[in-house]
Amino acid sequence: DHKASEQEARIPKRILECKAVSREVNFSSQHSMRSFRLKQTVLFGGQPIEEWNFKFGFVIPNSTNTWQQTIEAADESEMMAPEVLSGQTVILTEFFDGELPVSRSAVRLFYV
């Protein structure tokens, strides 16, 4: 259950007007990983509405890595209003080495 460890984020609602959003994930590992990957699920009202899978691949032991992605926005006609999304949207991010869970986080979004 992600609610027990859920965090909150307040984001300017104008971000929903952007054509694309870039993000950067920085991580360190003492151990090698053969098939590092990220699964991200967007929940609205507790139900999944989007899911993304990203593969990083091999991670060198005792390394610090940067992973950058650019995510393009849906067509404006498919977007929900920030007032509808605010407080009802949770980003669930899970990291794996192959099928082995490594880490998990849940962030509830509030658009301000």
C-alpha positions as CSV (number, residue, x, y, z in Angstrom):
1,D,0.0,0.0,0.0
2,H,1.6,3.3,-1.1
3,K,-0.5,5.5,1.2
4,A,1.6,4.7,4.2
5,S,4.7,6.2,2.7
6,E,3.1,8.8,0.5
7,Q,4.7,12.3,0.2
8,E,3.1,15.5,-1.1
9,A,4.4,17.9,-3.8
10,R,3.0,21.3,-4.6
11,I,3.6,22.1,-8.3
12,P,2.7,25.3,-10.2
13,K,-0.4,24.5,-12.3
14,R,1.2,26.4,-15.3
15,I,3.4,23.3,-15.7
16,L,0.4,21.6,-17.4
17,E,0.6,24.2,-20.2
18,C,4.1,23.0,-21.2
19,K,4.5,21.0,-24.4
20,A,7.1,18.8,-22.7
21,V,8.7,18.3,-19.3
22,S,12.2,17.2,-18.6
23,R,13.3,15.4,-15.4
24,E,16.5,14.1,-14.1
25,V,17.0,11.2,-11.8
26,N,20.3,10.9,-9.9
27,F,21.2,7.7,-8.1
28,S,24.1,5.9,-6.6
29,S,24.7,2.2,-6.1
30,Q,27.3,0.3,-4.2
31,H,26.3,-2.9,-6.1
32,S,26.2,-3.7,-9.8
33,M,22.7,-4.1,-11.3
34,R,22.3,-6.0,-14.5
35,S,18.9,-4.6,-15.6
36,F,18.0,-1.4,-13.8
37,R,14.6,-0.1,-14.7
38,L,11.9,2.2,-13.6
39,K,8.1,1.7,-13.7
40,Q,6.0,4.8,-13.1
41,T,2.3,4.7,-12.7
42,V,0.0,7.7,-12.6
43,L,-3.0,7.1,-10.4
44,F,-6.1,9.3,-10.5
45,G,-8.6,8.8,-7.8
46,G,-6.7,5.6,-6.9
47,Q,-7.1,4.1,-10.4
48,P,-4.2,3.8,-12.9
49,I,-4.5,6.2,-15.9
50,E,-1.0,6.0,-17.3
51,E,2.0,3.8,-17.0
52,W,5.5,4.3,-18.2
53,N,8.4,1.9,-18.3
54,F,12.0,3.0,-18.7
55,K,15.1,0.8,-18.9
56,F,18.5,2.1,-17.8
57,G,20.4,-1.3,-18.1
58,F,23.7,-2.1,-16.5
59,V,24.8,-0.1,-13.4
60,I,28.5,-0.2,-12.4
61,P,29.2,-0.9,-8.7
62,N,30.2,2.1,-6.6
63,S,28.9,4.5,-9.2
64,T,26.7,7.7,-9.3
65,N,24.5,8.0,-12.4
66,T,22.3,10.5,-14.0
67,W,19.2,9.6,-16.0
68,Q,17.4,12.3,-17.9
69,Q,14.0,12.0,-19.7
70,T,11.8,14.3,-21.6
71,I,8.1,13.6,-21.5
72,E,5.8,15.1,-24.1
73,A,2.4,16.4,-23.0
74,A,-0.8,14.9,-24.3
75,D,-2.9,16.9,-26.8
76,E,-4.6,19.8,-25.0
77,S,-8.1,18.2,-25.7
78,E,-7.0,15.2,-23.7
79,M,-5.7,17.2,-20.6
80,M,-7.6,17.5,-17.4
81,A,-7.9,20.8,-15.5
82,P,-5.5,21.3,-12.6
83,E,-8.4,21.8,-10.3
84,V,-9.6,18.3,-11.1
85,L,-6.2,16.7,-10.8
86,S,-5.0,18.5,-7.7
87,G,-4.9,16.1,-4.7
88,Q,-6.4,13.3,-6.7
89,T,-3.2,12.4,-8.6
90,V,-0.4,10.1,-7.3
91,I,2.8,9.3,-9.1
92,L,3.9,5.8,-8.0
93,T,7.6,5.2,-9.0
94,E,9.1,1.8,-8.6
95,F,12.8,0.9,-9.3
96,F,13.8,-2.7,-10.2
97,D,16.9,-4.7,-11.1
98,G,15.2,-7.1,-13.5
99,E,12.2,-8.3,-11.5
100,L,13.8,-7.6,-8.1
101,P,12.3,-4.5,-6.3
102,V,14.9,-2.0,-5.3
103,S,13.0,1.1,-4.2
104,R,9.5,2.6,-4.3
105,S,8.0,6.1,-3.8
106,A,4.5,7.6,-4.0
107,V,4.0,11.4,-4.4
108,R,0.5,13.0,-4.3
109,L,0.4,16.1,-6.5
110,F,-1.2,19.4,-5.6
111,Y,-1.4,22.0,-8.3
112,V,-1.1,25.6,-6.9
